Amino acid sequence: MTTQHGSFLATRRGRLTLLLLCAVQFLDVADSSIMNVALPSIRRDLGFSVQNLQWVLSGYLVTYGGLLLLGGRAGDLLGRRRLLAAGTALFAACSLAGGLAVGAGMLVGARLGQGVGAAMMTPAGLSILTTTFNQGTDRSRALGVWGAVSGLAAAAGVFLGGVLSQGPGWRWVLFVNLPVCALILAGAARLLPAVRHRVRPANFDIPGAVLATAGMLLLVYALVRAPQQGWGSARTIGALTTAGLVLAAFAVTELRRRGPLFPFSIFRIRGLAAADATQMIAFAGFVSVFFFLTLYMQDVLSYSPIRGGAAYLPVTAGIVVAAGISSRLFARIGTRPVIVVGALIAVGGIYYLSRITIHGSYPVNLLPGLVIMAIGIGAVLVAVTTAANAGVPPDQAGLAAGLLSASQQLGTALGLAVFTAIAAARTSALLAAHARPAGALTGGFQHALLACAFFLLAAAVIGLRATNTRGEPPAHPDDIHAGHDRIPAPELTD
């Protein structure tokens, strides 16, 4: 969108629109981590078993990650503002239900519903952003802010969860979403243009939607259950195999269909697959750091929830600084060098954190590593978000947004599954060798954090294949569609 002065972002309406869309991303990502420190209180109040307590976290992750591809494409076909509003309303209703939960089943059901709402909101919000801020400079800045918000939300979620659960109580971790959702709904009605989409039933790929949703849900479910069931267990292997078969059937169906839900031609956009893979691997390492350091601070250093959450405030500051600097570098050197250098900086920070000790202190053992990691990951997230949306035509903006968000959620599930197994194996070995419990826990966290650093190193390598965009505008649909992959654009009426 442009104005007579050339820049929509320079206008008050443009800045408010960007703020609205970033609020969507902040809300959805923060709710992935905000419940962590509230789990002990939830278990006492609602009578959760130790085994079922994980579904307070995993339930959200399964539906959020599993439905993102469908949510992204549905926004392209059915209307992005419509999907954003519907997802926000569902998210708010489920937040209210969760805050009022009187039993374990009610809370887990609410978290599953929140994930469905988030899977509708996130890709709709990002695709609205990329099609609204479609000039080079506006686009780079808007995507830079969006990418930074992803990292900020992951860190801020832990802090807010600690403050709310230790203050007014764990139910307010859910109630706090309600005013934010109300503001998003009001802002969407006032700021986002209403566009009616008329999609004929023949244009909506029902078989593809069913197979994609089933495959993604099963894949994420298998990943979040793997640490408890064991990677070598028949259940884990069976679930992963079944997910692979369903997704393979989905791919075959899409390649043969005239109007597919998921046009594989999108991967002809140079560097898009590499950018999404970089996002997945980087988030696997980045988010897992929060998980293990929170356990370390509470179980080894005996931090309170508020103190543990406050420990991440420097991370938010580091991400803001890195995002601002990185966005300005794109026009000069492009996104690829920022991704690679940022990932390598993050490797250094996480490696430093892997040297934690049983008698560690925050200023010596945690703060330097957190700041270094924040600067590196802030640069990566901003640059990857920009690279993953470079050259995407407007009619596939929702699909590209869904792919990037799905990569983020799959990375989170994969990282926690892999690194939890690494930490548990090391801790068990140390306990068998008669180490003190605190020492055994710390040893497990050290190994897991070192593995996180290797994942960021892998992200740097994959990032070498990402697009080196300097903020190019999106491509025209005709530039990438070909043959049977061409999708009829939705009919639009003002």
C-alpha positions, 0 to 999 in steps of 0.5 A: 500500500502506498500514499501520495507521499510514497510511504504508508508506514510513515503515516499514523494509520500505517504505524497503527496497522503495524502495531496491530499486526505485531500485537497478534504475533506477540500474543500467539508466540508469548502464549507458547511459553507464558504457562511454563512457570505457572505449572506447579500452581496449576497442578495443585489447583486442578489436580493434574497428574504429573504425566498429564500436566505437560498437555497444558503446554503441549496442547497449545503447541500441537494445534497451533503447529498442526493447523498453520499450513491450513490457516495460511492458505485459508486466509488467501482463499477466504479472506485474511481479515475475516480469518484474523478476526475469527481466530482472535475471537476463538482465542479470546473465548478459549482464554476465558474458558481456561481462566475459569477452568474447574478441572484438568480436562477443561484447561487442556481443552481450552489450550487446544482451542487457543492453538486453533485460534493462533493458527488462524491469526498468525499467518493471516497477520503476517500475510496482511503485513506483507501485502500492506507494506509492499514497498521496499523500505516499508516492507523491510522495516515492517518485516524487521519489526515482526521478526523481532517481536517473535523473539521478544514474545518468546522471552517476555512470555516467561517473564509475564508468566512469572509475574502473573502466576506469583502475583494475582495467580495463574488464572490471570496468565489466561485472563490477560489475553482478553483485553489484548484480543479486544484491542486486536478485534477493534483495531482490525475493524478500523484499520484493515480494509474489508475485502470480500472473497468469493471462493467457489467450492471447487477452488477449495481443496478439501482432500488436501486440507484433511491430509495436511491437517492430519499429517501436521497434527500427528507429526507435532503430537509425535514430537511432543510425546517422544521425550515421555515415550522414548524415541525408540518406542513403538508408539513414537516410531509408529506415530512418526511413520504414520505422519510421514505417510500421511504427508507423503499422500498429501504431497502426491494429492497436491501435485496431481490436483489442478487447484491445490491447497498447497501449490508446491510451485511456491518453492520455486521462489529462490531461497524460500525453503532455506529461509524456512529451514533456518527458522525451524532449526534456529527456533529449535535451539533458541526456545529450548534455551529458555526451557532449560535455563528456567529449570536451572534457575528454579531447581538449582539456583532456587530462583522465584518465578518472578526472579527467574522471569526477570532474568530474561529482560536483558534478552528483550533489550538485546533483541530490540537493539539487534533488530534495529541495527539489522534492519538498517543493514539489509539495504547495504549487504542483504539478509544472508550475511545478517542471518549467518553472522547473527547465528554464529553470534548466537552460537557463542552466547549459547555455548557460554550458557552451556558452561553453567555450574551448580553454584553459578551466579546470574552476573557471571554465568548467565547474563553475558551469554543471554545478551550475546545470544539475544543480539545474535538471535535478534538479527537472525529472526529479523533477517529470516522473516524478510528473506522468507517473504521476498518475492512471494506474490500477493495471492500466496502471502498467506501460504508463505506466512503459514510456512514460516510460522509452521517452521517456527512451531515445528522447530520448537516441538523438535528442539524440546523433544530432542534436547529434553532426551539429551538432558534426561540421558545425561542426568540419569547417567550422573545419578547412576554414578551417585552424583548429587541431584543438583549436580546431575540436573546441571550436567543434563542442562549443560549437554542440552544447551551445548546441543542447542549451540550446535543447532544454531551452528547448523542454522548458520550453514543452512542460512547460506542458501537463503535469499540475499534480499535487500527488500525487493517487492513481492513478485507478480503471481505469473512469475512463479506459477506454471502448468497445473500449479497455477491457482485461480486467484480469489475473486475480489470485490470492494 
